[in-house]
Amino acid sequence: EMLRSLVGSEMCIRDSDYDYSTIKPDDLKVDFIHSFKSDQEKGEFGVEVKARYKSAHDNCVLAELGVYTNFRIDPFSAFIKMETEKGFETNLPDALEHLCEINVGALRGIFFTKLKGTPLEKYLIPLIPMSAIISPANIKKEE
């Protein structure tokens, strides 16, 4: 049982006072924020990704959602090689990428479901390259 929990934050959608008729497909942008949290004692590793739909012409946040996934890693020391205040290093980049893909897939699915019936339902979250989340500095091959 590797996935310990998956929690979606409350979906925030801008009130109906916004004039959605002014939005064109190329005027909508999606910003992403991510973070990692590890607990070596418990052998747990968390991934959080938040996405915001924004209007490019006025930078107004139209919708926002975050997903946090918590995984049990055993043995933890094989996954996280070293932690610093700036981040961590892993010897298992494929595993890290897979954990991030699970989180991002859940985020896209929850966003899709929550946007049904709203003016934003026709705008799907684009595919997110893992390079936008995983820094090459975090990936160290064991020598």
C-alpha positions in Angstrom: 0.0 0.0 0.0 2.2 2.8 -1.3 -0.4 5.6 -1.7 -1.3 6.7 1.9 -3.7 9.5 1.0 -4.9 11.8 -1.7 -6.4 15.1 -0.7 -7.9 17.8 -3.0 -8.2 21.3 -1.7 -11.5 23.1 -2.1 -12.0 24.3 -5.6 -12.2 28.1 -5.8 -14.0 29.5 -8.8 -14.3 33.2 -9.4 -17.8 34.6 -8.8 -20.2 35.2 -11.6 -19.3 38.9 -11.6 -16.5 38.1 -14.1 -17.2 38.6 -17.8 -16.2 35.2 -19.1 -17.3 36.2 -22.7 -14.1 38.2 -23.0 -11.9 35.0 -22.6 -10.5 33.5 -25.8 -8.7 30.1 -25.6 -5.3 31.7 -26.1 -6.1 34.3 -23.4 -6.3 31.7 -20.6 -3.1 30.6 -18.9 -2.5 28.0 -16.2 0.1 28.6 -13.5 1.4 25.7 -11.4 3.0 25.7 -8.0 4.5 22.5 -6.5 6.2 21.4 -3.3 7.6 18.2 -1.8 7.4 17.1 1.8 9.3 14.2 3.3 9.2 12.5 6.7 12.1 10.0 7.0 10.9 8.7 10.4 7.5 7.7 9.0 9.0 6.8 5.6 6.5 9.1 3.9 6.9 11.4 0.9 4.3 14.0 -0.1 3.8 15.8 -3.4 1.6 18.9 -3.7 0.7 20.5 -7.0 -1.6 23.5 -7.3 -3.0 24.9 -10.5 -4.6 28.3 -11.2 -6.5 29.3 -14.3 -5.7 33.0 -15.0 -6.8 35.5 -17.6 -3.8 36.6 -19.5 -5.2 40.1 -20.2 -6.0 41.1 -16.6 -4.1 38.4 -14.6 -7.3 37.6 -12.7 -7.4 34.2 -11.0 -10.5 32.4 -12.3 -10.2 29.0 -10.7 -7.7 27.4 -8.3 -7.2 23.8 -7.0 -4.5 21.9 -5.3 -3.9 18.2 -4.8 -1.7 16.6 -2.1 -0.6 13.0 -2.3 1.2 11.2 0.5 3.2 8.0 -0.3 4.8 5.4 2.0 8.3 4.7 0.8 10.1 1.6 2.0 13.1 1.6 2.2 13.0 5.4 2.4 16.8 5.7 2.4 16.9 4.2 -1.1 14.6 6.9 -2.4 15.9 10.1 -0.7 19.6 10.2 -0.7 20.1 13.6 0.9 17.9 16.5 2.1 19.0 20.1 2.4 17.1 23.4 3.0 17.0 23.8 -0.8 15.5 20.4 -1.5 16.6 16.8 -1.8 18.4 14.3 -4.0 17.1 11.0 -5.1 18.7 7.9 -6.6 15.3 6.8 -8.1 14.3 9.5 -10.6 11.8 7.2 -12.3 10.0 6.6 -9.0 9.9 10.4 -8.3 8.5 11.0 -11.8 5.9 8.3 -11.3 4.8 9.9 -7.9 4.5 13.3 -9.6 2.5 11.8 -12.5 0.0 10.3 -10.1 -0.5 13.7 -8.4 -0.8 15.6 -11.6 -3.2 13.1 -13.1 -5.4 13.4 -10.0 -5.2 17.2 -10.3 -6.3 17.2 -13.9 -9.1 14.7 -13.2 -10.5 16.7 -10.3 -10.3 19.9 -12.2 -12.1 18.4 -15.1 -14.9 17.2 -12.8 -15.2 20.4 -10.8 -15.3 22.6 -13.9 -18.3 20.9 -15.3 -21.2 23.3 -15.6 -18.9 26.4 -15.3 -17.8 28.8 -18.0 -14.4 27.2 -17.8 -15.5 23.6 -18.6 -14.2 23.8 -22.2 -10.7 24.7 -21.1 -8.8 21.6 -20.0 -5.6 21.8 -18.0 -2.8 21.2 -20.5 -0.4 18.3 -20.1 2.3 19.2 -17.6 5.8 18.1 -18.4 7.5 16.5 -15.4 10.5 18.7 -16.1 8.3 21.6 -14.8 8.0 19.9 -11.5 11.2 17.8 -11.1 14.4 19.8 -11.0 17.4 18.0 -12.5 19.3 19.1 -9.4 17.1 16.7 -7.4 18.1 13.7 -9.5 21.5 12.1 -8.7 22.5 8.8 -10.1 24.3 6.5 -7.7 27.9 5.9 -8.8 
